[in-house]
Amino acid sequence: MDWIRSDARLANVTIATAKSVLAIAITMIEFLLIFMIDTTVINQTQRFKSVDECLYFAERLTKQPMIPNEDGNKKITAYCKPINR
């Protein structure tokens, strides 16, 4: 019966360790929103702690209509890049 208790304790420690490692990993990464018009980077100063928030803005910006120009239409592109804090 002792092996059942030790396995349960080991499982609890393993889960706690995994949660701690995940919390550390999450706090060590931020997401940088990169905003481009055609191939030119316009802005890369917005940082987000959540990938979901970053992707929300990236998707909204990318769905904007093209920008008319004398050289033709220019496409807006935005994407999220994970970076170290």
C-alpha positions in Angstrom: 0.0 0.0 0.0 2.9 2.3 0.6 3.8 2.3 -3.1 0.3 3.7 -3.9 0.9 6.6 -1.5 4.4 7.3 -2.9 3.1 7.2 -6.5 0.3 9.6 -5.6 2.8 11.9 -3.9 5.1 11.7 -6.9 2.2 12.5 -9.2 1.3 15.5 -7.2 4.9 16.7 -7.2 5.2 16.1 -10.9 2.0 18.1 -11.6 3.1 20.9 -9.3 6.5 21.0 -11.0 5.0 21.1 -14.4 2.7 23.9 -13.5 5.6 25.9 -12.0 7.7 25.3 -15.2 4.7 26.4 -17.3 4.2 29.5 -15.3 7.9 30.4 -15.6 7.9 29.8 -19.3 4.8 31.9 -19.8 6.2 34.9 -17.9 9.5 34.7 -19.8 7.9 35.2 -23.3 6.1 38.2 -24.7 4.6 38.6 -28.2 5.6 41.4 -30.4 3.1 42.7 -33.0 4.9 43.5 -36.2 3.0 45.8 -38.6 4.0 46.0 -42.3 2.9 47.7 -45.4 4.1 45.6 -48.3 7.6 44.5 -47.2 8.4 47.6 -45.1 8.1 47.2 -41.3 6.2 50.2 -40.1 5.9 49.5 -36.4 7.2 46.8 -34.0 6.7 48.4 -30.6 3.5 46.8 -29.3 4.1 44.0 -26.8 1.5 41.6 -25.4 1.7 39.0 -22.6 -1.0 37.0 -24.3 -0.7 35.5 -27.7 -4.5 35.7 -28.1 -4.5 39.5 -27.6 -1.6 39.9 -30.1 -3.3 37.7 -32.7 -6.6 39.6 -32.3 -4.9 42.9 -33.4 -2.8 41.1 -36.0 -5.9 39.6 -37.6 -7.8 42.9 -37.5 -4.9 44.8 -39.1 -4.4 42.2 -41.8 -8.1 42.3 -42.8 -7.9 46.1 -43.6 -8.4 47.0 -47.2 -5.3 47.6 -49.4 -3.9 51.1 -49.5 -4.2 52.8 -52.9 -0.9 54.3 -54.2 0.5 55.6 -57.5 2.6 52.4 -57.7 -0.4 50.2 -57.1 -2.2 48.9 -54.1 -0.1 48.2 -50.9 -1.1 45.4 -48.6 -1.2 45.7 -44.9 0.2 42.7 -43.0 0.6 42.1 -39.2 1.9 39.1 -37.3 3.0 38.2 -33.8 6.5 37.1 -33.0 7.4 35.5 -29.7 10.3 37.2 -27.9 12.1 36.9 -24.6 11.2 39.4 -22.0 
